[in-house]
Amino acid sequence: MISRDELLDNLMLYWLPRAGASSARLYWESIGRVNEWITGTATDTVGVPVGYSVFPKELQRPSRRWAERRFTDIRYWSEPERGGHFAALEQPALFVEEVRRCFRALR
């Protein structure tokens, strides 16, 4: 559970430097393209080595089968039991471990 202080700290990172609108803009401008990738209408691929952690409460959770169509060199794939869209805030220790495991696989 995220405390009120942690939530306020996180919100201030967007509020004080006036970065809220530009942060939201990324979602607004990219959601159509992400939906194209998920539905399979986009055919472009990414060939660089990648790692992916699919947190259970993420907004969009691709299957490995779908991801392999787009990302042709998946070196690390994980589906942790906890966490969501803000996994680094919600589950910091788990998030750090996922990042470490991913980079170990990419060496």
C-alpha positions in Angstrom: 0.0 0.0 0.0 1.3 3.4 -0.9 1.2 6.0 1.9 -0.2 9.5 1.5 3.3 10.9 1.8 4.6 8.6 -0.9 1.8 9.6 -3.2 2.3 13.3 -2.5 6.0 12.9 -3.1 5.4 11.3 -6.5 2.8 13.9 -7.5 5.2 16.7 -6.6 7.7 15.3 -9.1 5.2 16.3 -11.8 3.5 19.3 -10.2 6.5 21.4 -9.1 8.4 21.4 -12.5 5.1 21.6 -14.3 5.7 18.3 -16.1 2.2 16.8 -15.7 1.0 17.9 -19.1 4.0 16.7 -21.0 3.9 13.4 -19.1 0.2 12.9 -20.0 1.0 13.9 -23.6 3.1 10.8 -24.1 0.1 8.6 -23.4 -2.3 10.7 -25.5 0.0 10.6 -28.5 1.1 7.0 -28.3 -2.0 5.0 -27.3 -3.2 4.6 -30.8 0.1 3.2 -31.9 0.3 0.8 -28.9 -3.2 -0.4 -29.8 -2.1 -1.1 -33.4 0.8 -3.2 -32.0 -1.5 -5.1 -29.7 -4.1 -5.8 -32.4 -1.5 -6.9 -34.8 -2.1 -4.3 -37.5 1.4 -2.9 -37.0 4.0 -5.0 -38.7 7.3 -3.3 -37.9 9.7 -5.2 -35.6 12.4 -4.3 -33.0 15.5 -6.4 -33.5 17.7 -5.2 -30.5 17.9 -7.4 -27.5 15.2 -6.6 -25.0 13.8 -7.6 -21.6 10.3 -7.3 -20.4 8.6 -7.7 -17.0 4.8 -8.0 -17.3 3.5 -6.8 -13.9 0.0 -8.2 -13.1 -1.7 -4.9 -12.6 -0.2 -3.1 -15.6 -2.6 -1.3 -17.9 -1.7 -3.4 -21.0 -0.3 -6.8 -20.5 1.0 -8.4 -23.7 1.4 -12.1 -24.0 4.8 -13.5 -24.8 3.4 -14.8 -28.1 2.4 -11.3 -29.1 5.6 -9.7 -27.9 7.7 -12.2 -29.9 6.0 -11.0 -33.1 7.2 -7.4 -32.5 10.4 -7.9 -30.5 12.5 -10.5 -32.3 15.3 -10.9 -29.7 13.7 -11.2 -26.2 16.4 -12.2 -23.8 14.5 -11.8 -20.5 10.8 -12.3 -19.9 9.2 -12.3 -16.4 5.7 -12.1 -15.0 6.1 -11.1 -11.3 3.3 -11.7 -8.8 3.0 -8.1 -7.7 3.1 -4.6 -9.1 1.5 -2.5 -11.7 2.0 0.5 -14.0 4.0 2.2 -11.3 6.0 -0.9 -10.2 9.0 1.1 -9.1 6.8 3.0 -6.7 4.6 0.1 -5.7 7.1 -2.6 -5.4 10.6 -1.0 -5.3 12.6 -4.0 -4.2 10.9 -6.3 -6.7 11.4 -3.7 -9.5 15.1 -3.4 -8.8 15.5 -7.2 -8.8 13.7 -7.3 -12.2 16.0 -4.7 -13.6 19.1 -6.5 -12.4 17.9 -9.9 -13.8 17.1 -8.3 -17.1 20.5 -6.7 -17.4 22.2 -9.9 -16.4 20.4 -11.6 -19.3 21.4 -8.8 -21.7 25.2 -9.1 -20.9 
